[in-house]
Amino acid sequence: MNWVMKMDLLQLRYFYKIAHTPTLTQAARELHVSQPSLSKMIRDLEHEFGVKLFSREGRNLRLNDKGMILLGYATDILNSIESLRNELQVCRDREDMELRVGVFAASPLFPRLIAKFRSIHPNIKINMVMHSYEHNLSENPLDMVLSSSRTPPSSPYSILLTREDILLAVPKNHALAQRDTVSLQELQGEEFISMSREKTFRAIMDQYCAEAGISPNIILESDDPFMTRNLIASGFGIAFFPKKTWMHALDSSLSLVRITDPPCVRYIYSTVPRNTFRSTASRLFQEYLREFFQKEI
């Protein structure tokens, strides 16, 4: 016999309820549907399978042998659906307590930032990605990304966390260490220690320098702010220095000089990728980031 199955889960749930309830009236009342609707549902099921499923005994309905067969399958199906729902909820709960965040700006702050966040939410597991060029976003989507740019973010999916000045860091014995301010044009020919080309901060400063008409003499590149600090202190060269996020990396062997022509700034913001499921961990971390940047730096 060729036919198309039209039965749905709602019909199975109603059938299961009727099979375990003495009267159709009581089943309708407990299901919050009308009795005629349940009667029609029974007729539709019987029509679909081509057999009678119930025997009437006065006002009572009793499953016949064919109805018992359907009840067995219905029970298995409904139990399987419930098991599926429970298992998916467990997976979702597990994902809700995991956070995948791309840290492409303000990385020196993260040891302190994460330590405080974990003290508040010790059950949240955090997976940090520090190098965007090593991460395949299509295969491993992130819950959140921390980035920086020369201008405030315009995307509705981004939240501005802070604006920070970019200074010039020089060794204490450097001639510029005695200055309060310096222009970018004055830095032509100076030996620079720079962040690697893959870093957003490097791209921001390359843009500032290009607009000022200079080409920094970069003698050494590093992707680690701590290494950059140590290299400056050792006298290898000078470097651009984000004031807020790198300030804890400052020590007595370095001097900071304000850049005034032009003033150099960057904006740090968090972004939730579009069409990304907002987990509990992601929402908590977003709220925490706002508070951290407002109070801690």
N, C-alpha and C positions, 0 to 999 in steps of 0.2 A: 504494500500500500504506500503510495507516495503522498506525503503531507508535510506541511511546514509547522514546526513547533512554535506555538504562540504563547505558551504558558510562561509566566514571569514569577519572580521571587515573591511578589506581593500575593499572588494567587496561592503559592505554596504555603506562605505563612497563614493565610486565611484558612486554607484547607486543613493545615495542622491544628489550628485552634478549634475549628468545627469538630474535627475528629476527637478532640479531647474535652469537649463540652457537651453536656447532656442534651441541650436544646439549641436550636438555631437562634431563638430569641436571646438567650443568655450570651451566646457567642457574639451576636451583633452588638449587644450592650457593652461587652468587655472590649470589643474591637473599635467601638465608637463609630460604627457604620450602620446603615439601615439594613433591616432584615431582607427587604427585596433585593438589595445589592448583593448580599451573600447568596441568596437563592439563585440569582442570575450567574454568579461566579461558579456555583456548583454545576449549573446547566452547561456553562461554557466548557468547564473541564470535562464533563461527561461527553459533550459533543466532540471535543478535540480528540479524546481517546476512544470514542465509539463504544463506551461501556458505562453501565450504571456503577456508581461508587458507593452509594448509601442505600440502606433499606430503612423505610419509615415504620416506626412502631408508635402509633398515636402521634403525639407531638414531638416525639424523640427521633433523632437520626442515629443510625448505627452503621458503621462501616461494614460493607460486605467483603467477600474475599478479594475482589478486585481492588476495592478501596484500601484494604490492608496492604496490598502490594505497593500501591502508590504511597501510602503512609511511610512504608519502610524507606523508599527512595527519598521522599520528601524530608524525612528525619536526617538521613545521611547528608543531603544537600545543605540543609539549614545548619547542621552542625559544622560542616566544612566551611560554610560562609562565616560562621562565628569564629572558627579557629583562624581563618584567614584574616578577619578583622583584628583579632587579638594579636596575631603575629606581626601584622603591619603596624599596629599601634606600638608594639615593643620596639620595632625598628625606628619608628618615628620618634619615640621617646629617647632612644639612644642617639639619633641624629640631633635631636634638640639639645643634647648636652655636649655636642661637639661643635667646634668653631674652626673654620678654615679661613684664615685671614692673610691677605697679601700685604706685607709691610714694605712699601716702596718709598716711604718717607718717614722721617723721625725715628729711625731704628735705634739710635742711642738711648731713647727714652724707654724702650720696650722692656728691658729687664725690670726696671722699677715699676712700670705700668702693669706688666703682667703679674708681678709679685703681689701687688695690691688687689688686682682683680681676682686672683686665685684665692686670696685670703677671704674675700667676700663670697666667692662662688667656687668652693673647692671641688665640686663634682663636674665642672665643665672642663673638658679636654680641649686643648688649644693646639692647632697645627698651623705654624707660621711659615709662609713662603717669603723669602727675602730677595730673590732674584727673579724678576718678571720674565727675563729672556730664557730662564730654565724651566718655566712652568707652562704646561699646556692647559690653557683655560677651558678648551673644549672638552678635554678628557677629565679634568679635575677642577670643576668650577669652584670658585671661592665664595664664601658667605659675605665677605666684606673686603674692601681694598682701601689702604691708606696711601694717598698720593699727595703731590704738591704741584703747584703751578705759579706762574707770575701773576695771574689774575684770579679773583674769587671764582669758585665753581658756579656754573649756571644750570647744571643738570638738576632736575627735581629729585633724583636719586642720591644726591650728594649733600653732605652737611659740613659746613665750614667749622673747623675746630680752632684754628688760630691763624693769626697773621704774624710773621716774624721778620725782623730786619736781618739782612745779610751783611756781616762785617768782614774786615780783613784781619786775619791772624798772622802775626809775625813773631820771630824770636826776639827776646828781650834786647839782644845786641844789634838788632837790625836798625838802620837809620830811620825807618818809618815808625819804629816803636815810640819815638818821642812826639809823634804827631797825634793830634786829636781827630783830624779828618783827612781824607785823601780822595782824589777823583780817580775814576777808572783810567782816564787818559795818562795819568802819571805812572801807571803800573806797566806800561809798555816796556818790554825788555827785562822785567823782573822774572826770576825763576820761580815757577809755581808748582806746588804739589796739588794735584787735582783728583777729584773722584773719577771713577772709570766712566767711559762713554755711555754705558748702559744705564747709568743712574739719572733720574729726573733732575736732581739738583745740578748735575753737570750741564744738562741741556739748558736749564734756566740761566746759568751763569754764562754759558756760551752765547746765548741770545743777548744778554746785557752787554757783554764785551763787543760783540759784533756791531751793536747799535752805537757803542761808544767809539768805534773805529779802531779797536785794538785786537791783537791776536796774542793771547797769553803764551808765554814761553813755558810750556809744560814739560818739566824734566822728569816727573815721576807721577804715576797714577796709582790709586788705591781705591778699593771699594769698602774700606773700613774706616769710619771716623776716628776710632781710637788709634789706628796706625797713622792716620794723617796727623793727628795731634802730636804723636811721638816724633814723627819725621820733621815737623815744624820746629819742635823744641830742640831737635838735634842739629838744627841749622841747615837743613837741606833746601829750604825754600819757604815761601809764603803760601797762604791758602785762603780761599773764601770760607767764611765760618757762619753758619746759621745760628743766630744769637740764642734763641730759646732752647732749641732741641739739642744743641751741642754744648751748652754752657757748662754742664756738669763735667765735660771733658777738658775744661780749661784748667791749667795749673800755673804756678808762679813763673814758669819759664816762658810763658807766652804773653803777648800784648795784643789787645784788640783795638782796631782803628775803624772809625765810622766812615762809610763810603757816602759821599754827599753829591757826587756829580757823575751819574744820576744816583739817587737813593735806590738801593737794591733791596727788594723784599720778595717774599714768597708766601703763598697761602697753603696751609695743610688742611686736608679735608678727608672725610671717609665717604666711601661710595658703596652702596649695595647694588650689585649688578642687576640689571633689568630682568624681570621674569624669574628671579631667584626666590626660592622658598625661604621665608623669614622664620628661622628657627628661634626657639626661646633663647638659646645662647647668643644668637646674633642680635636680638633685640636688647638683651641685657648688656652686651658689650658696647653697643651703640650708645646706650644711655650712660654707661660708665665713661666712655671716651669723652663725651661732652663735659661731664663733671670734672674729669681729670685735667683736661686742657684749660678749663676755667679756673681751677683751684691750685693746680700743681705747678704750672709754668707761666 
